Amino acid sequence: MPELSRRRALTAAAALAATAAGAQALTALPAHAAEHPHDAPAPFDEIYHGRRIAGRPVAGGGHHHGGYAVFVDGVELHVMRNADGSWISVVSHYDPVATPRAAARVAVDELQGAQLLPLPVN
């Protein structure tokens, strides 16, 4: 049996540490994701800067919109829930926000009065 060298001991310790860190990273979730992993935000319907924004849970939600539909003046604003629980929309794809309502408000701000055009569905 080979003798345990310092190099082998350090290699084994590094491998154990990497395995433990990997397991911890896989089980760690953001606090809000762990508390409500599949809860949909509450529905909303309001006038924001003269535009009607609305959102509601929908049945059969795919992964792209997390089971939630958002509308600006009756036109669907495509939204997506990220793994960390934040939301993005087709209008502000690189600016995640906390809720679909916030995504709708950001979209209205970004549109600057322009109409939201429906996206064709494949």
Contacts in CASP RR format, 6 or more apart in sequence:
PFRMAT RR
TARGET T0000
AUTHOR 0000-0000-0000
METHOD contacts of the structure
MODEL  1
MPELSRRRALTAAAALAATAAGAQALTALPAHAAEHPHDAPAPFDEIYHG
RRIAGRPVAGGGHHHGGYAVFVDGVELHVMRNADGSWISVVSHYDPVATP
RAAARVAVDELQGAQLLPLPVN
2 8 0 8 1.000
29 37 0 8 1.000
30 84 0 8 1.000
30 85 0 8 1.000
32 85 0 8 1.000
33 83 0 8 1.000
33 84 0 8 1.000
33 85 0 8 1.000
40 57 0 8 1.000
40 66 0 8 1.000
40 67 0 8 1.000
40 68 0 8 1.000
41 57 0 8 1.000
41 68 0 8 1.000
41 99 0 8 1.000
41 100 0 8 1.000
41 101 0 8 1.000
43 54 0 8 1.000
43 55 0 8 1.000
43 56 0 8 1.000
43 57 0 8 1.000
44 53 0 8 1.000
44 54 0 8 1.000
44 55 0 8 1.000
44 56 0 8 1.000
44 100 0 8 1.000
44 101 0 8 1.000
45 52 0 8 1.000
45 53 0 8 1.000
45 54 0 8 1.000
45 55 0 8 1.000
46 52 0 8 1.000
46 53 0 8 1.000
46 54 0 8 1.000
47 53 0 8 1.000
48 104 0 8 1.000
48 105 0 8 1.000
48 108 0 8 1.000
49 108 0 8 1.000
49 109 0 8 1.000
51 72 0 8 1.000
51 73 0 8 1.000
51 108 0 8 1.000
51 111 0 8 1.000
51 113 0 8 1.000
52 71 0 8 1.000
52 72 0 8 1.000
52 73 0 8 1.000
52 74 0 8 1.000
53 70 0 8 1.000
53 71 0 8 1.000
53 72 0 8 1.000
53 101 0 8 1.000
53 104 0 8 1.000
53 105 0 8 1.000
53 108 0 8 1.000
54 70 0 8 1.000
54 71 0 8 1.000
54 74 0 8 1.000
54 104 0 8 1.000
55 68 0 8 1.000
55 69 0 8 1.000
55 70 0 8 1.000
55 71 0 8 1.000
55 100 0 8 1.000
55 101 0 8 1.000
55 104 0 8 1.000
56 68 0 8 1.000
56 69 0 8 1.000
57 67 0 8 1.000
57 68 0 8 1.000
57 69 0 8 1.000
58 65 0 8 1.000
58 67 0 8 1.000
58 68 0 8 1.000
58 69 0 8 1.000
59 67 0 8 1.000
60 67 0 8 1.000
61 67 0 8 1.000
61 68 0 8 1.000
63 80 0 8 1.000
64 78 0 8 1.000
64 80 0 8 1.000
65 78 0 8 1.000
65 79 0 8 1.000
65 80 0 8 1.000
65 81 0 8 1.000
66 80 0 8 1.000
66 81 0 8 1.000
68 79 0 8 1.000
68 81 0 8 1.000
68 100 0 8 1.000
69 76 0 8 1.000
70 76 0 8 1.000
70 77 0 8 1.000
70 79 0 8 1.000
70 89 0 8 1.000
70 100 0 8 1.000
70 103 0 8 1.000
70 104 0 8 1.000
71 77 0 8 1.000
71 104 0 8 1.000
72 104 0 8 1.000
72 107 0 8 1.000
72 108 0 8 1.000
72 111 0 8 1.000
72 116 0 8 1.000
73 115 0 8 1.000
73 116 0 8 1.000
75 115 0 8 1.000
75 116 0 8 1.000
75 117 0 8 1.000
75 118 0 8 1.000
76 118 0 8 1.000
76 119 0 8 1.000
77 89 0 8 1.000
77 90 0 8 1.000
77 91 0 8 1.000
77 103 0 8 1.000
77 104 0 8 1.000
77 107 0 8 1.000
77 116 0 8 1.000
78 89 0 8 1.000
78 90 0 8 1.000
78 119 0 8 1.000
79 87 0 8 1.000
79 88 0 8 1.000
79 89 0 8 1.000
79 90 0 8 1.000
79 100 0 8 1.000
79 103 0 8 1.000
80 87 0 8 1.000
80 88 0 8 1.000
80 89 0 8 1.000
81 87 0 8 1.000
82 88 0 8 1.000
82 96 0 8 1.000
84 96 0 8 1.000
86 96 0 8 1.000
86 97 0 8 1.000
86 98 0 8 1.000
87 96 0 8 1.000
87 97 0 8 1.000
87 98 0 8 1.000
87 99 0 8 1.000
87 100 0 8 1.000
87 102 0 8 1.000
87 103 0 8 1.000
88 94 0 8 1.000
88 95 0 8 1.000
88 96 0 8 1.000
88 97 0 8 1.000
88 103 0 8 1.000
89 103 0 8 1.000
89 104 0 8 1.000
89 106 0 8 1.000
89 107 0 8 1.000
90 119 0 8 1.000
91 106 0 8 1.000
91 107 0 8 1.000
91 110 0 8 1.000
91 111 0 8 1.000
91 116 0 8 1.000
92 103 0 8 1.000
92 106 0 8 1.000
92 107 0 8 1.000
92 110 0 8 1.000
95 106 0 8 1.000
97 103 0 8 1.000
97 106 0 8 1.000
107 116 0 8 1.000
END
